[in-house]
């Protein structure tokens, strides 16, 4: 056993076990796809950044005529464009769907459209009903994800307005719609609006705070989704300099403050005029920027084709190309593979099977496969005890090649190479209380990061 003792300040972990994800090309030829949705039937709807929504049939063929072309209404490029699509829960009967785009001035527009009355493969381009619009002060951090929750309300993810570090602290400002998860009732109207405020929104009835707000303290929620089994809300929030974060809460929890710009992940970023930390909601897990630096959130798998994947949350990283899982029991990230792709979005079909889009224009279907020990050399990495008072032991079922320790800013503090040991002890009795981050590499090439609390 090797003993490793030094002063540091954070830790996290990812493990690969005897499973991996297999990506099957399903449809190709798209231009910067940013969203994948289904409308309650066998078709998939692919949203292109440039403003077109295209239909992919169950055999992988794409209709020659787009479902809808909004290219004349939007600004596109960078983080702007046609960013979000959501079908009304009663789409089969009312034909309503909703889009989120940046207009020619670069500002946000959320609108309703209707399907063509005669052709289900076409939308009515003249049916736009503007619902919600707000100014974007910078070109980046536009958010763009929209989805209906289990309560039937439309949820809207808005970025903090852009630049870097949220210079005007908009995410903590509840008088603005930026840096928030918004929630509106699209089946009612009130106050001269084309929507209504749900009575249980945290600021409903306020004359100062924005009544549309459901949650705040968000940096750039590029993708969020609801677990179709229990309604839990999963938010993947793109980080600033050091960490990407994943949040999971019950869909009934309103008024939560996710902490940006006070915190990035679990670590202090800018604590000027911030509430106490016990009033904030911290992520279920994070990963450092040596792993990836722009998270693309996905879905909790509820399909039938891959039983072992049931309940796992699948995510990816646009920059590094990794794709990973979050264990539903303990929040540990289990990284699968690095596919060297710019992953832009996930989607599910009517059977809850998973798809992912590469920014290069290819849509893949995701299948999980289980590898035998002889194929994969299964290794499980654990940290115990956690939380730690004096020491924590890292154990692996195969040899540990090296351990890398990171500080709270994601900078590397130390690297330790072992002599094919399967255990390594971290002596933590002189560490400051808080979260720490470690990377473990085994002789099977598996990488893990575990979140350790020292107290």
VMD Tcl script that draws the C-alpha trace (Angstrom):
set ca {
  {0.00 0.00 0.00}
  {1.17 3.52 -0.82}
  {0.42 6.37 1.56}
  {-0.10 9.76 -0.05}
  {-0.27 12.80 2.23}
  {-0.41 16.49 1.31}
  {-2.49 19.61 1.63}
  {-5.22 20.08 -0.98}
  {-8.79 21.16 -1.43}
  {-11.21 19.01 -3.64}
  {-12.08 15.51 -5.19}
  {-14.48 13.68 -7.67}
  {-14.58 10.32 -9.63}
  {-15.61 8.43 -12.75}
  {-15.48 4.65 -13.17}
  {-15.80 2.38 -16.14}
  {-17.16 -1.06 -15.41}
  {-18.05 -4.00 -17.66}
  {-20.40 -2.03 -19.83}
  {-19.99 0.31 -22.76}
  {-22.17 2.26 -25.16}
  {-22.37 1.29 -28.80}
  {-23.33 4.00 -31.30}
  {-25.17 2.92 -34.44}
  {-25.42 5.51 -37.27}
  {-29.14 6.09 -37.79}
  {-29.48 9.12 -40.08}
  {-27.04 11.48 -41.77}
  {-26.87 14.67 -43.81}
  {-27.91 17.26 -41.22}
  {-26.45 20.73 -40.87}
  {-25.43 21.43 -37.26}
  {-28.21 19.45 -35.50}
  {-28.98 20.80 -32.01}
  {-32.09 18.95 -30.86}
  {-33.86 15.59 -31.26}
  {-37.54 15.21 -30.35}
  {-40.45 12.86 -30.95}
  {-44.11 13.83 -31.30}
  {-45.66 10.71 -29.84}
  {-45.17 8.54 -32.92}
  {-42.37 6.71 -34.75}
  {-40.84 9.85 -36.28}
  {-37.90 11.85 -34.96}
  {-37.71 15.62 -35.45}
  {-34.19 17.01 -35.90}
  {-33.60 20.70 -35.18}
  {-30.85 22.36 -37.21}
  {-29.13 25.46 -35.89}
  {-29.79 27.31 -39.14}
  {-33.55 27.20 -38.62}
  {-34.89 24.01 -40.16}
  {-36.71 21.13 -38.48}
  {-36.46 17.88 -40.42}
  {-38.32 14.59 -40.02}
  {-36.51 11.27 -39.80}
  {-38.65 8.19 -40.30}
  {-38.32 4.93 -38.38}
  {-36.14 3.43 -41.12}
  {-33.62 6.30 -40.88}
  {-34.71 8.08 -44.06}
  {-35.18 11.85 -43.96}
  {-38.09 13.63 -45.61}
  {-36.96 15.82 -48.48}
  {-39.14 18.76 -47.36}
  {-38.45 20.18 -43.89}
  {-41.25 20.06 -41.34}
  {-40.64 23.79 -40.75}
  {-38.13 26.34 -42.04}
  {-37.55 29.37 -39.80}
  {-34.24 30.40 -41.34}
  {-35.61 33.81 -42.34}
  {-36.64 34.58 -38.75}
  {-33.46 33.79 -36.87}
  {-29.83 34.74 -36.36}
  {-27.51 31.75 -36.45}
  {-23.90 31.00 -35.63}
  {-21.84 30.58 -32.48}
  {-24.40 29.92 -29.74}
  {-27.31 31.46 -31.63}
  {-29.89 29.84 -33.87}
  {-32.93 27.61 -33.65}
  {-32.12 26.04 -30.29}
  {-35.15 24.26 -28.84}
  {-38.27 22.30 -29.73}
  {-41.05 20.83 -27.58}
  {-44.32 19.18 -28.58}
  {-47.42 19.87 -26.53}
  {-48.46 16.88 -24.37}
  {-51.75 16.89 -26.34}
  {-50.06 17.39 -29.70}
  {-52.01 14.51 -31.25}
  {-55.25 16.45 -30.73}
  {-54.24 20.13 -30.80}
  {-51.22 20.08 -33.14}
  {-49.26 22.64 -31.08}
  {-45.48 22.69 -30.76}
  {-43.06 25.25 -29.37}
  {-39.68 26.58 -30.47}
  {-36.90 28.64 -28.89}
  {-34.75 30.72 -31.24}
  {-32.62 33.86 -31.39}
  {-34.16 36.52 -33.63}
  {-32.20 38.67 -36.14}
  {-31.24 41.03 -33.30}
  {-29.83 38.13 -31.29}
  {-32.60 38.19 -28.69}
  {-34.61 35.22 -27.44}
  {-38.01 34.30 -28.83}
  {-40.23 31.46 -27.61}
  {-43.21 30.84 -29.89}
  {-45.97 28.38 -30.60}
  {-46.63 26.92 -34.05}
  {-49.25 24.50 -35.39}
  {-49.03 21.48 -37.62}
  {-50.56 21.77 -41.09}
  {-54.21 20.73 -40.96}
  {-53.84 18.53 -44.04}
  {-50.31 17.11 -43.81}
  {-48.79 15.77 -40.54}
  {-45.29 16.02 -42.05}
  {-45.56 19.78 -42.47}
  {-46.05 22.67 -40.06}
  {-48.02 25.80 -40.84}
  {-45.30 28.50 -41.21}
  {-47.90 31.26 -40.76}
  {-49.19 29.97 -37.42}
  {-46.61 31.57 -35.15}
  {-47.95 32.82 -31.81}
  {-45.27 34.74 -29.92}
  {-45.22 33.80 -26.24}
  {-42.11 35.10 -24.57}
  {-39.18 37.26 -25.63}
  {-36.25 38.80 -23.80}
  {-33.05 40.65 -24.62}
  {-29.69 38.89 -24.77}
  {-26.91 41.33 -23.80}
  {-24.14 39.17 -25.33}
  {-23.94 36.62 -28.13}
  {-23.23 33.60 -25.94}
  {-25.03 31.73 -23.13}
  {-28.43 31.75 -24.80}
  {-29.68 28.55 -23.16}
  {-32.32 27.25 -25.53}
  {-33.69 24.04 -24.07}
  {-37.48 23.80 -23.63}
  {-39.51 20.84 -22.36}
  {-42.89 20.05 -20.89}
  {-42.77 18.83 -17.32}
  {-44.94 16.11 -15.80}
  {-47.26 18.90 -14.59}
  {-48.04 19.92 -18.20}
  {-46.26 23.29 -17.94}
  {-43.58 24.47 -20.35}
  {-40.09 24.82 -18.83}
  {-37.57 27.13 -20.52}
  {-33.81 27.22 -19.89}
  {-32.21 30.66 -20.22}
  {-28.48 31.36 -19.97}
  {-27.03 34.15 -17.85}
  {-26.79 36.53 -20.81}
  {-23.21 35.76 -21.75}
  {-19.77 37.28 -21.68}
  {-17.79 35.46 -18.95}
  {-18.30 35.20 -15.20}
  {-21.80 36.72 -15.42}
  {-20.45 40.29 -15.10}
  {-23.83 41.83 -14.20}
  {-24.73 38.95 -11.82}
  {-27.95 38.28 -13.73}
  {-28.29 34.66 -12.63}
  {-28.79 35.77 -9.01}
  {-31.09 38.64 -9.97}
  {-34.72 37.53 -9.75}
  {-36.01 40.59 -11.60}
  {-34.57 39.29 -14.89}
  {-35.32 36.13 -16.89}
  {-31.63 35.43 -17.59}
  {-29.80 32.61 -15.82}
  {-33.03 30.83 -14.94}
  {-35.32 27.89 -15.47}
  {-38.69 29.46 -16.38}
  {-42.11 27.80 -16.12}
  {-45.28 28.96 -17.87}
  {-48.80 27.68 -18.52}
  {-49.30 27.65 -22.29}
  {-52.93 26.47 -22.01}
  {-54.12 29.66 -20.29}
  {-53.69 33.39 -20.78}
  {-53.60 36.20 -18.24}
  {-52.44 39.78 -17.81}
  {-52.44 40.46 -21.53}
  {-49.92 37.66 -22.14}
  {-50.28 34.68 -24.45}
  {-49.62 32.42 -21.47}
  {-50.35 32.36 -17.74}
  {-48.22 32.14 -14.60}
  {-48.80 28.91 -12.65}
  {-50.09 29.73 -9.17}
  {-47.32 27.74 -7.50}
  {-44.43 29.47 -9.26}
  {-42.20 30.82 -6.46}
  {-42.70 34.49 -7.44}
  {-46.29 34.27 -8.67}
  {-48.09 37.52 -7.91}
  {-44.88 39.46 -7.25}
  {-44.66 43.05 -8.47}
  {-40.83 43.04 -8.41}
  {-39.56 39.54 -9.20}
  {-40.13 37.85 -12.54}
  {-43.13 35.62 -12.06}
  {-42.02 33.19 -14.79}
  {-39.04 32.03 -12.70}
  {-39.06 28.44 -11.43}
  {-35.36 28.23 -10.46}
  {-32.35 30.54 -10.69}
  {-28.57 30.70 -10.26}
  {-28.01 28.98 -13.62}
  {-25.05 29.71 -15.93}
  {-25.98 28.10 -19.25}
  {-28.37 25.13 -19.04}
  {-27.69 23.85 -22.56}
  {-29.86 20.79 -21.93}
  {-32.25 19.65 -19.22}
  {-34.79 16.83 -19.13}
  {-37.38 15.12 -16.97}
  {-37.09 11.47 -15.94}
  {-40.12 9.83 -17.55}
  {-40.42 7.37 -14.65}
  {-40.44 9.68 -11.62}
  {-40.47 13.23 -13.02}
  {-37.07 14.22 -11.59}
  {-35.53 17.24 -13.27}
  {-31.94 16.82 -14.50}
  {-30.07 20.01 -15.46}
  {-26.65 19.99 -17.14}
  {-25.11 23.42 -16.58}
  {-22.06 24.44 -18.63}
  {-19.18 25.58 -16.41}
  {-16.83 28.56 -16.44}
  {-13.15 27.77 -15.84}
  {-12.95 24.55 -13.88}
  {-16.03 22.31 -13.62}
  {-19.08 21.07 -15.50}
  {-22.06 20.26 -13.30}
  {-25.12 18.01 -13.27}
  {-28.10 18.77 -11.04}
  {-30.96 16.45 -10.09}
  {-34.01 17.53 -8.10}
  {-37.65 16.60 -7.79}
  {-39.77 18.38 -10.37}
  {-41.93 19.73 -7.53}
  {-39.09 21.67 -5.88}
  {-39.57 25.33 -6.76}
  {-37.54 28.45 -6.08}
  {-34.18 26.66 -5.87}
  {-31.01 28.70 -6.26}
  {-28.32 26.66 -8.04}
  {-25.59 29.06 -6.97}
  {-24.03 30.61 -10.08}
  {-22.07 33.00 -10.06}
  {-21.43 32.52 -6.34}
  {-20.27 28.97 -7.01}
  {-19.02 27.01 -9.99}
  {-19.94 23.43 -9.21}
  {-19.17 23.00 -5.49}
  {-16.43 25.63 -5.43}
  {-16.54 29.34 -4.70}
  {-16.36 31.49 -7.82}
  {-17.50 35.00 -6.81}
  {-19.10 35.28 -3.39}
  {-19.79 39.00 -3.52}
  {-23.32 39.71 -2.21}
  {-24.21 36.02 -2.19}
  {-26.64 34.19 0.09}
  {-25.34 31.66 2.65}
  {-24.32 28.35 1.11}
  {-27.05 26.51 3.04}
  {-29.62 28.40 0.94}
  {-28.16 27.05 -2.30}
  {-28.67 23.78 -4.19}
  {-25.42 22.11 -5.20}
  {-24.98 19.63 -8.06}
  {-25.33 15.88 -7.68}
  {-21.95 15.56 -9.41}
  {-19.32 17.52 -11.32}
  {-16.34 16.81 -13.55}
  {-13.19 18.89 -14.10}
  {-12.07 20.53 -17.31}
  {-9.33 18.03 -17.99}
  {-12.21 15.61 -18.71}
  {-14.41 18.02 -20.69}
  {-15.38 21.66 -20.77}
  {-18.88 21.94 -22.28}
  {-21.46 19.49 -21.01}
  {-24.32 18.31 -23.21}
  {-27.07 17.02 -20.96}
  {-29.09 13.97 -21.85}
  {-31.78 11.73 -20.39}
  {-32.36 9.07 -17.79}
  {-32.65 5.85 -19.78}
  {-36.09 4.22 -19.55}
  {-36.03 2.06 -22.68}
  {-36.30 -1.73 -22.88}
  {-33.45 -2.74 -25.19}
  {-30.66 -2.27 -22.63}
  {-31.77 -3.46 -19.17}
  {-28.50 -2.65 -17.37}
  {-28.78 0.99 -18.46}
  {-32.13 1.45 -16.71}
  {-32.13 4.51 -14.44}
  {-28.74 5.81 -15.54}
  {-28.46 9.42 -16.69}
  {-26.54 9.73 -19.96}
  {-24.56 12.87 -20.81}
  {-21.72 13.91 -23.12}
  {-19.23 16.72 -23.61}
  {-19.25 18.89 -26.74}
  {-15.54 19.74 -26.51}
  {-13.78 16.57 -25.32}
  {-16.08 14.02 -26.96}
  {-16.61 11.86 -23.90}
  {-19.92 10.20 -23.16}
  {-20.75 9.12 -19.64}
  {-23.32 7.89 -17.18}
  {-24.42 9.00 -13.73}
  {-25.21 6.18 -11.33}
  {-28.74 6.80 -9.97}
  {-27.87 5.38 -6.55}
  {-24.79 7.38 -5.59}
  {-24.28 10.07 -8.22}
  {-20.90 8.65 -9.28}
  {-20.03 9.32 -12.90}
  {-19.16 6.23 -14.90}
  {-17.34 7.38 -18.01}
  {-17.74 5.05 -20.95}
  {-15.68 6.09 -23.95}
  {-14.22 9.08 -25.71}
  {-15.77 9.11 -29.17}
  {-13.91 12.25 -30.36}
  {-17.16 13.89 -31.45}
  {-18.78 17.26 -30.81}
  {-21.96 15.96 -29.16}
  {-24.72 18.55 -29.47}
  {-27.89 16.85 -28.21}
  {-29.62 13.70 -27.02}
  {-33.15 12.58 -27.75}
  {-35.54 9.71 -27.10}
  {-38.03 8.03 -29.40}
  {-41.56 6.90 -28.60}
  {-40.12 3.72 -26.99}
  {-37.73 5.74 -24.78}
  {-34.68 4.49 -26.68}
  {-31.79 6.94 -26.87}
  {-30.27 8.91 -29.75}
  {-27.42 11.40 -29.87}
  {-26.44 13.97 -32.49}
  {-22.96 14.85 -33.59}
  {-22.51 18.45 -34.65}
  {-21.05 17.03 -37.88}
  {-24.56 16.02 -38.97}
  {-24.87 12.36 -37.96}
  {-27.62 11.01 -35.69}
  {-26.70 7.84 -33.79}
  {-28.83 5.36 -31.92}
  {-27.32 4.37 -28.56}
  {-27.18 0.73 -27.55}
  {-25.64 -0.49 -24.33}
  {-23.60 -3.67 -24.42}
  {-22.23 -5.73 -21.52}
  {-18.68 -6.98 -21.91}
  {-17.33 -10.08 -20.24}
  {-14.35 -9.84 -17.94}
  {-12.18 -11.51 -20.58}
  {-13.09 -8.75 -23.05}
  {-12.94 -5.75 -20.78}
  {-10.92 -6.62 -17.69}
  {-13.64 -5.31 -15.39}
  {-12.36 -3.04 -12.65}
  {-14.33 -1.31 -9.93}
  {-12.84 1.68 -8.14}
  {-14.10 2.72 -4.70}
  {-13.24 5.29 -2.03}
  {-13.89 4.48 1.63}
  {-14.74 6.05 4.00}
  {-16.56 8.93 2.38}
  {-16.93 11.44 4.08}
  {-13.39 11.24 5.42}
  {-12.05 12.46 8.76}
  {-8.46 11.18 8.85}
  {-7.89 9.06 5.76}
  {-9.56 7.47 2.78}
  {-8.47 4.36 0.93}
  {-8.77 4.07 -2.84}
  {-9.32 0.45 -3.89}
  {-9.52 -1.13 -7.33}
  {-10.13 -4.69 -8.46}
  {-7.19 -4.34 -10.86}
  {-3.88 -2.53 -10.46}
  {-3.82 1.24 -10.06}
  {-1.34 2.85 -12.45}
  {-1.54 6.42 -11.22}
  {-3.50 8.92 -9.16}
  {-3.78 12.61 -10.04}
  {-5.03 15.20 -7.55}
  {-6.68 18.51 -8.52}
  {-7.35 21.66 -6.56}
  {-10.63 23.57 -6.45}
  {-9.77 25.45 -9.64}
  {-9.14 22.26 -11.59}
  {-5.34 22.72 -11.53}
  {-3.21 19.60 -11.09}
  {-1.57 19.38 -7.66}
  {0.19 16.05 -7.72}
  {0.67 12.83 -9.68}
  {1.50 9.52 -7.99}
  {2.57 6.40 -9.86}
  {2.10 3.07 -8.07}
  {3.90 -0.28 -8.34}
  {0.83 -2.16 -9.57}
  {-0.83 -1.74 -6.19}
  {-4.59 -2.21 -5.92}
  {-4.95 0.15 -2.94}
  {-3.72 3.63 -2.09}
  {-4.33 5.56 1.11}
  {-5.00 9.30 1.18}
  {-4.23 10.76 4.60}
  {-6.69 13.64 4.99}
  {-6.30 14.67 8.63}
  {-4.61 17.97 7.65}
  {-6.84 18.80 4.70}
  {-9.23 21.70 4.94}
  {-12.88 20.68 5.22}
  {-14.70 20.52 1.91}
  {-14.82 18.70 -1.42}
  {-11.76 17.22 -3.15}
  {-11.12 15.83 -6.66}
  {-8.97 12.82 -7.66}
  {-8.36 10.95 -10.88}
  {-7.55 7.22 -10.82}
  {-6.14 5.36 -13.84}
  {-6.00 1.56 -13.74}
  {-3.91 -0.86 -15.76}
  {-6.99 -1.49 -17.92}
  {-6.94 2.10 -19.12}
  {-10.03 2.93 -17.08}
  {-10.32 6.45 -15.68}
  {-12.26 7.30 -12.54}
  {-13.06 10.46 -10.59}
  {-14.78 10.28 -7.17}
  {-16.34 13.04 -5.14}
  {-14.91 12.94 -1.59}
  {-16.04 15.07 1.31}
  {-13.48 15.82 4.03}
  {-14.94 16.95 7.32}
}
mol new
graphics top color blue
foreach p $ca { graphics top sphere $p radius 0.5 }
foreach p [lrange $ca 0 end-1] q [lrange $ca 1 end] { graphics top cylinder $p $q radius 0.2 }
display resetview
